[in-house]
Amino acid sequence: MHGVPGIFAVLRCASCAAIFYEPRLRREELAAFYPDSYGRYRRARSLERKAYHGFRRFVLEHYYGYPLRNGGNVRLWKRGAAFCLSFVAAKGAIPFRGEGKFLDVGCGSGSYLYRLRQWGWKVYGVEPSPAGAAQARSLGLAVHLGELTDANFPSGFFDIVRLHHVLEHLSNPRETLVEIRRIMKPEGIVQITVPNTGSLNFWLFGPNWYGLDIPRHVISYGPKAFRLLCRATGFEVANLRCRSGPFGFVRSLSYFLEENAYHWPKWVRHIDWPRNKFVRRTLKPLFSVLDVLSLGDVMVATLKIAGAK
């Protein structure tokens, strides 16, 4: 990967079924696997358009409670229409909390924080990569360069903390979640998105599963391991669902074909599976079903402090 050599053994914890690898790499060794061209460090295109536009704007204002641009009150029929549209536009958006404080751990180039700021949130970020932090700061965002555990945020400060495809990269997940619990308001929530080792694709492809991404993904979680980690750090899982699509399957398939090239006809190997729109559109309904069955590639969780109302 990225021209950096390395062979790793993939192992599974006998107790919680979490996936990890050996030999473990030190932080400075892992840095070689995060070049400046890493996707999360690139600024998203059309930030202004994505921030507040069309159906997204309508759903945010009439369903999620964001301030109406033109003033006035939300009408009942518009709220109903926005609810229906919420399944296709602004999916997973955060309900408005006035001028709430939002922390994105592993914020990358800051594109998501930029959009939230446009929607009225007070936003903060943490990013260990100098390249990613520089991009985020160029947008005028308050971003701490380094780890969350050395950011020294005040206790009980944040309404919402987000870790979007970050937890699996951490070698110290317990310490990070304990720190998040300290800096959250008692009624705050944590949003975590993480690959699911309980997925059908992991069962099918094993070491060739796209979501494994060794050695960048230090620990990979299934539902059991994830819930145990949350419980051990003082959180309860308020909601856990799967969200996936055909991309993970076709990417894993391409890895599998590369690994076993001589067993397949040349025409199969020469198909650009990840970019084949016909294959992805054909498979999309199947992965919607897998998400309902909790067999999708990605888990999306909402946490709250254990015992909080």
C-alpha positions as CSV (number, residue, x, y, z in Angstrom):
1,M,0.0,0.0,0.0
2,H,1.3,3.4,-1.0
3,G,4.7,1.8,-1.9
4,V,5.3,0.8,1.7
5,P,6.2,-2.8,2.2
6,G,4.7,-5.0,4.9
7,I,3.2,-8.4,5.6
8,F,0.6,-8.7,8.4
9,A,-1.2,-11.6,10.1
10,V,-5.0,-11.0,10.5
11,L,-6.2,-12.2,13.9
12,R,-9.5,-12.4,15.8
13,C,-10.1,-11.9,19.5
14,A,-11.5,-15.1,21.0
15,S,-13.5,-13.2,23.5
16,C,-15.2,-10.3,21.6
17,A,-14.4,-11.3,17.9
18,A,-12.7,-7.9,17.2
19,I,-10.2,-8.2,14.3
20,F,-6.6,-6.9,14.6
21,Y,-3.2,-7.6,13.0
22,E,0.3,-8.4,14.0
23,P,2.9,-7.0,14.1
24,R,1.5,-3.8,15.4
25,L,3.0,-0.6,14.0
26,R,4.1,2.5,16.0
27,R,2.4,5.8,15.3
28,E,5.4,7.1,13.3
29,E,5.4,3.9,11.2
30,L,1.7,4.2,10.5
31,A,2.2,7.8,9.2
32,A,3.7,6.4,6.0
33,F,0.3,4.9,5.2
34,Y,-1.4,8.3,5.3
35,P,0.2,10.3,2.4
36,D,-0.9,13.9,1.8
37,S,-3.0,12.6,-1.1
38,Y,-5.1,10.4,1.3
39,G,-8.8,11.0,0.5
40,R,-9.9,12.6,3.8
41,Y,-7.3,15.3,3.4
42,R,-8.7,16.6,0.2
43,R,-11.2,19.4,0.3
44,A,-14.7,18.5,-1.0
45,R,-15.8,20.3,-4.2
46,S,-18.8,22.6,-4.3
47,L,-18.8,23.2,-0.5
48,E,-21.3,26.1,-0.8
49,R,-23.7,24.0,-2.9
50,K,-23.6,21.0,-0.6
51,A,-24.0,23.1,2.4
52,Y,-27.5,24.4,1.9
53,H,-29.3,23.7,-1.4
54,G,-32.5,22.3,-2.8
55,F,-34.2,19.3,-1.2
56,R,-31.4,19.2,1.4
57,R,-32.3,22.7,2.6
58,F,-36.0,21.9,2.6
59,V,-35.5,18.8,4.7
60,L,-33.1,20.5,7.1
61,E,-35.5,23.4,7.7
62,H,-38.9,21.6,7.8
63,Y,-37.9,18.3,9.4
64,Y,-34.7,18.8,11.3
65,G,-35.6,22.2,12.7
66,Y,-33.0,24.4,11.1
67,P,-33.9,28.1,10.9
68,L,-36.0,29.1,7.9
69,R,-34.1,31.3,5.6
70,N,-37.2,33.3,4.7
71,G,-38.6,33.4,8.2
72,G,-42.1,32.3,9.1
73,N,-43.3,29.0,10.7
74,V,-43.2,25.4,9.5
75,R,-46.5,24.2,8.1
76,L,-47.7,20.7,8.9
77,W,-47.9,19.6,5.3
78,K,-44.4,20.7,4.7
79,R,-43.2,18.8,7.7
80,G,-44.8,15.7,6.4
81,A,-43.3,16.2,2.9
82,A,-39.9,16.8,4.5
83,F,-40.2,13.6,6.5
84,C,-40.7,11.6,3.3
85,L,-37.8,13.4,1.6
86,S,-35.5,12.7,4.6
87,F,-35.1,9.2,3.4
88,V,-33.3,10.4,0.3
89,A,-32.1,13.9,1.1
90,A,-30.0,15.0,4.0
91,K,-29.9,11.4,5.3
92,G,-28.5,11.1,8.8
93,A,-28.5,14.9,9.4
94,I,-28.3,16.2,12.9
95,P,-31.4,17.8,14.5
96,F,-30.8,21.5,15.1
97,R,-29.8,22.5,18.7
98,G,-29.6,26.2,18.5
99,E,-26.0,27.2,18.6
100,G,-24.9,23.8,19.8
101,K,-21.2,22.9,20.0
102,F,-20.1,20.1,17.7
103,L,-16.8,18.2,17.7
104,D,-15.6,16.2,14.7
105,V,-12.7,13.8,15.8
106,G,-10.6,13.1,12.8
107,C,-12.1,15.9,10.8
108,G,-9.8,15.5,7.8
109,S,-10.0,18.5,5.5
110,G,-13.0,20.0,7.4
111,S,-15.6,19.7,4.7
112,Y,-18.3,18.4,7.1
113,L,-17.5,21.0,9.7
114,Y,-17.7,23.7,7.1
115,R,-21.2,22.6,6.2
116,L,-22.3,22.4,9.8
117,R,-21.0,25.9,10.4
118,Q,-23.2,27.1,7.5
119,W,-26.2,25.5,9.3
120,G,-25.6,27.4,12.5
121,W,-23.5,25.1,14.6
122,K,-20.4,26.2,16.6
123,V,-17.8,23.7,15.3
124,Y,-14.5,22.3,16.5
125,G,-12.2,19.7,15.0
126,V,-9.4,17.4,15.9
127,E,-7.1,16.1,13.2
128,P,-3.7,14.2,13.7
129,S,-2.5,14.9,10.1
130,P,-0.7,18.2,9.4
131,A,-2.0,18.1,5.8
132,G,-5.6,17.5,6.8
133,A,-5.5,20.1,9.6
134,A,-4.0,22.7,7.2
135,Q,-6.9,22.2,4.8
136,A,-9.4,22.6,7.5
137,R,-7.8,25.7,9.0
138,S,-7.8,27.2,5.5
139,L,-11.6,27.2,5.7
140,G,-11.4,29.2,8.9
141,L,-12.2,26.3,11.2
142,A,-10.9,25.8,14.8
143,V,-9.0,22.6,14.5
144,H,-6.6,21.0,17.0
145,L,-3.6,19.3,15.3
146,G,-2.9,16.2,17.3
147,E,-4.9,13.6,19.3
148,L,-8.1,14.2,21.2
149,T,-6.5,13.2,24.5
150,D,-4.1,16.2,24.3
151,A,-6.6,18.8,23.0
152,N,-7.6,19.8,26.6
153,F,-11.2,20.7,25.9
154,P,-13.3,21.7,28.9
155,S,-15.5,19.2,30.7
156,G,-19.2,19.0,29.7
157,F,-18.5,21.2,26.7
158,F,-20.0,19.5,23.6
159,D,-23.5,18.7,22.5
160,I,-22.4,16.2,19.8
161,V,-19.2,14.4,19.1
162,R,-18.7,12.6,15.8
163,L,-16.2,9.9,14.8
164,H,-16.8,9.1,11.1
165,H,-14.7,6.2,10.1
166,V,-12.2,7.1,12.8
167,L,-12.6,4.5,15.6
168,E,-11.0,1.7,13.6
169,H,-7.9,3.8,13.1
170,L,-7.3,4.3,16.8
171,S,-4.8,2.2,18.8
172,N,-6.2,3.7,22.0
173,P,-10.0,3.6,21.5
174,R,-10.8,3.2,25.2
175,E,-8.8,6.3,26.2
176,T,-10.5,8.3,23.4
177,L,-14.0,7.3,24.4
178,V,-13.3,8.0,28.0
179,E,-12.1,11.5,27.0
180,I,-15.2,12.0,24.9
181,R,-17.4,11.1,27.9
182,R,-15.6,13.8,29.9
183,I,-16.0,16.6,27.4
184,M,-19.7,15.8,26.5
185,K,-22.7,17.5,28.1
186,P,-24.7,15.0,30.1
187,E,-27.5,15.0,27.5
188,G,-25.0,15.0,24.6
189,I,-24.7,12.3,22.0
190,V,-21.9,10.6,20.1
191,Q,-22.2,9.6,16.5
192,I,-19.9,6.8,15.3
193,T,-19.6,5.2,11.9
194,V,-17.4,2.2,11.7
195,P,-16.9,-0.9,9.3
196,N,-18.8,-4.0,10.3
197,T,-16.9,-7.3,10.6
198,G,-20.3,-8.9,11.0
199,S,-21.1,-8.0,7.4
200,L,-21.8,-10.5,4.6
201,N,-19.0,-9.0,2.6
202,F,-16.5,-9.8,5.3
203,W,-17.8,-13.4,5.5
204,L,-17.4,-13.7,1.7
205,F,-14.0,-12.0,1.2
206,G,-12.2,-12.4,4.5
207,P,-8.7,-10.7,4.2
208,N,-9.7,-9.2,0.8
209,W,-12.6,-7.3,2.4
210,Y,-12.4,-3.6,1.5
211,G,-13.3,-2.6,5.0
212,L,-10.3,-4.3,6.6
213,D,-7.8,-1.8,5.2
214,I,-4.8,-3.1,7.1
215,P,-2.6,-1.6,8.5
216,R,-4.6,1.7,8.7
217,H,-7.5,0.0,10.5
218,V,-5.8,-1.0,13.7
219,I,-8.9,-2.7,15.2
220,S,-12.0,-3.7,13.3
221,Y,-15.3,-4.2,15.1
222,G,-18.5,-6.3,14.8
223,P,-21.6,-5.5,16.8
224,K,-20.5,-7.5,19.9
225,A,-17.0,-6.0,20.1
226,F,-18.4,-2.5,19.5
227,R,-21.1,-2.8,22.2
228,L,-18.5,-4.1,24.7
229,L,-16.2,-1.2,24.1
230,C,-19.0,1.3,24.5
231,R,-20.2,-0.3,27.8
232,A,-16.6,-0.4,29.1
233,T,-16.2,3.3,28.6
234,G,-19.5,4.4,30.2
235,F,-21.7,4.6,27.1
236,E,-24.9,2.9,26.0
237,V,-25.8,2.3,22.4
238,A,-29.0,4.2,21.8
239,N,-29.3,3.2,18.2
240,L,-27.3,0.9,15.9
241,R,-28.1,0.3,12.2
242,C,-26.2,-0.7,9.1
243,R,-25.7,1.4,6.1
244,S,-23.9,0.2,3.0
245,G,-24.1,-0.1,-0.7
246,P,-22.5,-2.0,-3.6
247,F,-19.2,-0.1,-3.6
248,G,-17.7,-2.2,-0.7
249,F,-18.6,-5.4,-2.5
250,V,-17.2,-4.4,-5.9
251,R,-14.0,-3.1,-4.3
252,S,-13.6,-6.2,-2.3
253,L,-14.2,-8.3,-5.5
254,S,-11.5,-6.4,-7.3
255,Y,-9.1,-7.1,-4.5
256,F,-10.0,-10.8,-4.5
257,L,-9.5,-11.0,-8.3
258,E,-6.1,-9.3,-8.0
259,E,-5.1,-11.8,-5.3
260,N,-6.3,-14.8,-7.4
261,A,-5.6,-13.5,-10.9
262,Y,-4.7,-16.7,-12.5
263,H,-7.9,-18.5,-11.6
264,W,-10.1,-16.2,-13.6
265,P,-10.5,-15.4,-17.3
266,K,-8.8,-12.3,-18.6
267,W,-12.1,-10.5,-19.4
268,V,-13.2,-10.8,-15.8
269,R,-10.0,-9.4,-14.4
270,H,-10.1,-6.5,-16.9
271,I,-13.5,-5.2,-15.8
272,D,-13.2,-2.0,-13.7
273,W,-15.5,-3.4,-11.0
274,P,-15.5,-0.3,-8.7
275,R,-16.4,2.0,-11.6
276,N,-19.0,-0.2,-13.3
277,K,-22.3,1.6,-12.9
278,F,-24.4,-1.2,-14.2
279,V,-23.1,-3.7,-11.6
280,R,-23.4,-1.2,-8.8
281,R,-27.0,-0.2,-9.7
282,T,-28.0,-3.8,-10.1
283,L,-26.7,-4.7,-6.7
284,K,-28.0,-1.7,-4.8
285,P,-31.4,-3.3,-3.8
286,L,-29.6,-6.3,-2.4
287,F,-27.5,-4.2,0.0
288,S,-30.6,-2.3,1.1
289,V,-31.9,-5.7,2.3
290,L,-28.6,-6.6,3.9
291,D,-28.7,-3.3,5.9
292,V,-32.2,-4.3,7.3
293,L,-30.7,-7.7,8.3
294,S,-27.7,-5.9,10.0
295,L,-25.4,-7.5,7.5
296,G,-24.2,-4.3,5.8
297,D,-20.6,-3.2,5.5
298,V,-20.9,-0.2,7.9
299,M,-22.4,0.3,11.3
300,V,-23.8,3.7,12.2
301,A,-24.3,4.2,16.0
302,T,-25.7,6.8,18.3
303,L,-24.3,6.7,21.8
304,K,-25.4,8.4,25.0
305,I,-23.8,8.5,28.4
306,A,-25.0,5.4,30.4
307,G,-27.8,6.3,32.7
308,A,-28.5,9.7,31.0
309,K,-32.1,10.5,30.2
